[in-house]
Amino acid sequence: MDTATQQKSDGSTGAQSVDRVLGLLSTIARAGGKSVSINFLVEESGLSRPTVRRMMLALIRAGFVEQDEDSRTYALGTESYVIGLMANRRFNLLDLAIDSLVALSRESEDTSFLSIRRGAHSVCLHREEGSFPIRTHALQAGQKHPLGVGAGGMAILAALSDEEAENTIADNADLLARDYPGYSLDLMRQHVRDTRKRGWSVNPGLYVPNSWAVGIVLLSPDGKPIGALSIAALDARMQADRQIRIADLLKREKRSIETKLSRKLDFDIPSTA
């Protein structure tokens, strides 16, 4: 093997290892502060047990992961916490959105949610309860679903380019077939078209029966979908005319959050002029 070929091979192998390590770290992070076993990591990653163990040792040495001496399970380490704090200072969507979530739940009397995009999935960051006595509990903070599941996830999916949306649906096909019987690939594609035409998404009780929701995408200043706002309620409270009223509330708070986000980034990013 010549030098150029060797360097190319080494670079490819190195990049694959980095992807695997970061994937394992993300899996631990998604546990919501709980520790996870090596068996769980092996199952989630598809990697061999020796490979997972080797990568965990590297993360432990760097301080990103800690291992409990008794249970031998893994959790995020102090270095992950420090980096999270630094990222939080730079970009904290929840801080920018919390006033909007409170306003949405106060005016609608129903539950509002903030979700963010994580690859081919959406993760619920916050749930704000409304005053209506009967509530829907379809989504909890920390829960992750494939993009397109739920109103927030569908709003994000529909904001992607045609190619990226189709690739995302294909990537989640096995998971949808296994865990989300209310969804099909054709239904996903139809909801993408409907959401784009309407300007906001509707989840007609596909994940939890009788729990309907309306959602709208949140865009970064460069136009990329980064998250979504949504409001969920019992189906009896989500007639067509009320869906429009809910969508108007979401549009208003979308503008507010995106304006705050633009101002924050303008402040945080030093001028290069």
ZATIRO-55702 format. One record per residue (C-alpha): residue in one letter; residue number from 0; x, z, y; chain. Coordinates in Angstrom, 2 decimals. Layout:
// residues N
  resn  resi        X        Z        Y  chain
     a   NUM        X        Z        Y      A
...
***
This chain:
// residues 273
  resn  resi        X        Z        Y  chain
     m     0     0.00     0.00     0.00      A
     d     1     1.48    -1.01     3.39      A
     t     2     1.71     1.41     6.33      A
     a     3    -1.26    -0.05     8.21      A
     t     4    -3.49     0.10     5.14      A
     q     5    -2.35     3.65     4.42      A
     q     6    -3.12     4.75     7.98      A
     k     7    -6.54     3.13     7.84      A
     s     8    -7.28     4.83     4.50      A
     d     9    -6.09     8.21     5.78      A
     g    10    -8.20     7.86     8.92      A
     s    11   -11.30     7.02     6.92      A
     t    12   -10.73     9.94     4.57      A
     g    13   -10.09    12.30     7.47      A
     a    14   -13.25    11.22     9.29      A
     q    15   -15.29    11.74     6.11      A
     s    16   -13.90    15.25     5.72      A
     v    17   -14.75    16.09     9.32      A
     d    18   -18.31    14.79     8.82      A
     r    19   -18.68    16.94     5.72      A
     v    20   -17.35    20.09     7.37      A
     l    21   -19.60    19.65    10.39      A
     g    22   -22.55    18.98     8.10      A
     l    23   -21.94    22.25     6.28      A
     l    24   -21.61    24.13     9.56      A
     s    25   -24.91    22.65    10.75      A
     t    26   -26.58    23.68     7.49      A
     i    27   -25.48    27.28     8.02      A
     a    28   -26.64    27.16    11.66      A
     r    29   -30.10    25.96    10.63      A
     a    30   -30.56    29.11     8.56      A
     g    31   -31.52    30.81    11.83      A
     g    32   -28.94    33.59    11.70      A
     k    33   -29.38    34.35     8.01      A
     s    34   -26.51    34.04     5.57      A
     v    35   -26.60    31.37     2.85      A
     s    36   -25.12    31.15    -0.61      A
     i    37   -22.61    28.61    -1.83      A
     n    38   -25.27    27.32    -4.26      A
     f    39   -27.53    26.57    -1.31      A
     l    40   -24.75    24.70     0.49      A
     v    41   -23.94    22.68    -2.62      A
     e    42   -27.58    21.73    -3.08      A
     e    43   -28.15    20.83     0.57      A
     s    44   -24.93    18.85     1.00      A
     g    45   -24.67    17.14    -2.37      A
     l    46   -20.97    18.05    -2.46      A
     s    47   -19.20    19.66    -5.39      A
     r    48   -18.79    23.41    -5.47      A
     p    49   -14.96    23.25    -5.15      A
     t    50   -15.27    20.94    -2.13      A
     v    51   -17.76    23.24    -0.41      A
     r    52   -15.58    26.25    -1.15      A
     r    53   -12.48    24.54     0.25      A
     m    54   -14.28    23.57     3.44      A
     m    55   -15.76    27.04     3.85      A
     l    56   -12.27    28.52     3.64      A
     a    57   -11.15    26.17     6.43      A
     l    58   -14.11    27.20     8.60      A
     i    59   -13.44    30.88     7.89      A
     r    60    -9.79    30.50     8.93      A
     a    61   -10.93    28.89    12.19      A
     g    62   -13.45    31.65    12.85      A
     f    63   -16.51    29.40    12.70      A
     v    64   -17.86    31.00     9.52      A
     e    65   -17.74    34.52     8.08      A
     q    66   -18.25    35.58     4.47      A
     d    67   -19.93    38.80     3.47      A
     e    68   -17.65    40.75     1.16      A
     d    69   -20.46    42.07    -1.02      A
     s    70   -22.92    39.18    -1.31      A
     r    71   -20.28    36.43    -0.84      A
     t    72   -22.75    34.55     1.35      A
     y    73   -21.81    32.66     4.49      A
     a    74   -22.96    33.02     8.11      A
     l    75   -21.84    31.73    11.49      A
     g    76   -18.67    33.37    12.81      A
     t    77   -17.63    34.53    16.25      A
     e    78   -16.06    31.21    17.22      A
     s    79   -19.39    29.46    16.66      A
     y    80   -21.02    32.06    18.88      A
     v    81   -18.48    31.47    21.67      A
     i    82   -18.93    27.70    21.55      A
     g    83   -22.70    28.17    21.51      A
     l    84   -22.46    30.24    24.68      A
     m    85   -20.38    27.57    26.38      A
     a    86   -22.83    24.86    25.37      A
     n    87   -25.70    27.04    26.54      A
     r    88   -24.18    27.26    30.01      A
     r    89   -23.81    23.50    30.11      A
     f    90   -27.18    22.53    28.74      A
     n    91   -30.03    24.87    27.90      A
     l    92   -33.26    22.96    27.61      A
     l    93   -35.29    26.08    26.87      A
     d    94   -34.24    27.72    30.15      A
     l    95   -35.36    24.61    32.00      A
     a    96   -38.64    24.36    30.07      A
     i    97   -39.84    27.94    29.71      A
     d    98   -41.86    27.98    32.95      A
     s    99   -43.54    24.75    31.88      A
     l   100   -44.39    26.17    28.46      A
     v   101   -45.96    29.24    30.04      A
     a   102   -47.96    27.05    32.42      A
     l   103   -49.12    24.76    29.60      A
     s   104   -50.34    27.64    27.45      A
     r   105   -51.98    29.39    30.40      A
     e   106   -53.92    26.31    31.53      A
     s   107   -54.81    24.94    28.10      A
     e   108   -55.31    28.39    26.50      A
     d   109   -53.67    26.89    23.41      A
     t   110   -50.20    27.10    21.89      A
     s   111   -47.40    25.02    23.38      A
     f   112   -44.08    24.10    21.81      A
     l   113   -40.65    22.87    22.79      A
     s   114   -38.82    20.82    20.17      A
     i   115   -35.40    19.19    20.25      A
     r   116   -33.95    16.28    18.36      A
     r   117   -31.33    16.92    15.70      A
     g   118   -30.39    13.60    14.13      A
     a   119   -33.31    12.36    12.02      A
     h   120   -35.17    15.67    12.49      A
     s   121   -36.84    17.75    15.16      A
     v   122   -36.37    21.50    15.48      A
     c   123   -38.84    23.83    17.21      A
     l   124   -37.00    25.81    19.88      A
     h   125   -39.89    27.86    21.23      A
     r   126   -43.55    28.62    20.65      A
     e   127   -45.67    29.91    23.55      A
     e   128   -49.02    31.41    22.60      A
     g   129   -52.18    30.68    24.53      A
     s   130   -55.10    33.03    25.14      A
     f   131   -57.62    31.28    22.88      A
     p   132   -58.39    33.82    20.10      A
     i   133   -58.16    31.36    17.20      A
     r   134   -54.68    29.88    16.99      A
     t   135   -52.91    27.33    14.87      A
     h   136   -49.65    28.36    13.21      A
     a   137   -48.46    24.96    12.08      A
     l   138   -45.07    25.30    13.74      A
     q   139   -42.75    28.25    14.24      A
     a   140   -39.53    28.55    16.23      A
     g   141   -36.58    27.46    14.12      A
     q   142   -38.55    25.19    11.81      A
     k   143   -37.17    21.71    11.17      A
     h   144   -39.15    18.62    10.18      A
     p   145   -38.37    14.91     9.85      A
     l   146   -38.86    12.99    13.07      A
     g   147   -42.43    11.71    13.11      A
     v   148   -43.92    14.83    11.52      A
     g   149   -45.98    16.68    14.12      A
     a   150   -46.80    15.58    17.64      A
     g   151   -43.41    16.52    19.10      A
     g   152   -41.47    14.81    16.34      A
     m   153   -43.59    11.68    16.65      A
     a   154   -43.12    11.57    20.43      A
     i   155   -39.34    11.61    19.90      A
     l   156   -39.43     9.03    17.10      A
     a   157   -41.53     6.61    19.14      A
     a   158   -39.06     6.83    22.05      A
     l   159   -36.20     5.51    19.90      A
     s   160   -35.34     1.83    19.77      A
     d   161   -37.11    -0.26    17.12      A
     e   162   -33.98    -0.33    14.96      A
     e   163   -33.22     3.37    15.24      A
     a   164   -36.84     4.35    14.63      A
     e   165   -37.01     2.20    11.51      A
     n   166   -33.69     3.55    10.22      A
     t   167   -34.90     7.11    10.82      A
     i   168   -38.12     6.51     8.90      A
     a   169   -36.12     4.99     6.03      A
     d   170   -33.64     7.88     6.03      A
     n   171   -36.49    10.37     5.69      A
     a   172   -38.47     8.40     3.11      A
     d   173   -37.57    10.56     0.11      A
     l   174   -38.16    13.80     2.00      A
     l   175   -41.52    12.59     3.29      A
     a   176   -42.64    11.55    -0.19      A
     r   177   -41.59    14.89    -1.65      A
     d   178   -42.69    17.43     0.98      A
     y   179   -45.17    15.73     3.33      A
     p   180   -48.01    14.19     1.30      A
     g   181   -50.08    13.52     4.42      A
     y   182   -47.54    10.97     5.62      A
     s   183   -46.59     7.51     4.42      A
     l   184   -44.03     5.08     5.81      A
     d   185   -46.75     2.67     6.94      A
     l   186   -48.63     5.51     8.63      A
     m   187   -45.44     6.56    10.43      A
     r   188   -44.94     3.03    11.73      A
     q   189   -48.55     2.82    12.89      A
     h   190   -48.26     6.13    14.74      A
     v   191   -45.08     4.89    16.44      A
     r   192   -46.99     1.85    17.69      A
     d   193   -49.97     3.96    18.80      A
     t   194   -47.75     6.47    20.60      A
     r   195   -45.85     3.79    22.48      A
     k   196   -49.10     2.12    23.55      A
     r   197   -50.74     5.40    24.57      A
     g   198   -47.69     7.04    26.17      A
     w   199   -48.11    10.26    24.18      A
     s   200   -48.52    11.22    20.53      A
     v   201   -51.35    12.71    18.51      A
     n   202   -51.02    14.54    15.21      A
     p   203   -54.50    14.53    13.63      A
     g   204   -53.98    17.41    11.22      A
     l   205   -51.58    15.53     8.97      A
     y   206   -49.23    18.46     8.33      A
     v   207   -51.67    21.38     8.44      A
     p   208   -55.37    20.47     8.05      A
     n   209   -57.54    21.29    11.08      A
     s   210   -54.45    21.70    13.29      A
     w   211   -54.23    18.87    15.81      A
     a   212   -51.60    18.40    18.50      A
     v   213   -50.66    16.20    21.43      A
     g   214   -47.01    15.61    22.33      A
     i   215   -44.80    13.90    24.88      A
     v   216   -41.11    13.05    24.77      A
     l   217   -38.47    14.56    27.06      A
     l   218   -35.74    12.18    28.19      A
     s   219   -32.22    12.92    29.39      A
     p   220   -31.13    11.45    32.73      A
     d   221   -29.64     8.47    30.88      A
     g   222   -32.98     7.78    29.18      A
     k   223   -32.25     9.15    25.72      A
     p   224   -34.94    11.18    23.89      A
     i   225   -33.68    14.75    23.57      A
     g   226   -36.83    16.71    22.82      A
     a   227   -40.57    16.99    23.24      A
     l   228   -43.36    19.16    24.59      A
     s   229   -46.53    19.57    22.55      A
     i   230   -49.76    21.54    22.50      A
     a   231   -51.58    22.38    19.26      A
     a   232   -55.13    23.59    18.71      A
     l   233   -57.92    23.57    16.19      A
     d   234   -59.40    20.13    15.61      A
     a   235   -62.66    21.24    17.25      A
     r   236   -60.73    21.70    20.52      A
     m   237   -58.98    18.33    20.37      A
     q   238   -61.75    15.82    21.01      A
     a   239   -60.66    12.51    22.56      A
     d   240   -61.49    13.50    26.15      A
     r   241   -59.61    16.79    25.86      A
     q   242   -56.61    15.01    24.35      A
     i   243   -56.38    13.06    27.60      A
     r   244   -56.55    16.23    29.68      A
     i   245   -53.86    17.84    27.53      A
     a   246   -51.70    14.73    27.87      A
     d   247   -52.01    14.91    31.66      A
     l   248   -50.75    18.50    31.59      A
     l   249   -47.84    17.47    29.39      A
     k   250   -46.97    14.55    31.68      A
     r   251   -46.86    16.87    34.67      A
     e   252   -44.51    19.33    32.97      A
     k   253   -42.40    16.51    31.55      A
     r   254   -41.72    15.35    35.11      A
     s   255   -40.85    18.89    36.16      A
     i   256   -38.42    19.48    33.30      A
     e   257   -36.72    16.11    33.59      A
     t   258   -36.24    16.66    37.32      A
     k   259   -34.66    20.06    36.66      A
     l   260   -32.47    18.54    33.97      A
     s   261   -31.25    15.80    36.28      A
     r   262   -30.42    18.30    39.02      A
     k   263   -28.62    20.59    36.58      A
     l   264   -26.44    17.82    35.23      A
     d   265   -25.67    16.56    38.71      A
     f   266   -24.52    20.08    39.58      A
     d   267   -22.56    20.68    36.38      A
     i   268   -20.70    17.37    36.18      A
     p   269   -17.82    17.12    38.69      A
     s   270   -17.77    13.99    40.79      A
     t   271   -15.21    11.39    39.72      A
     a   272   -15.35     9.54    43.04      A
***
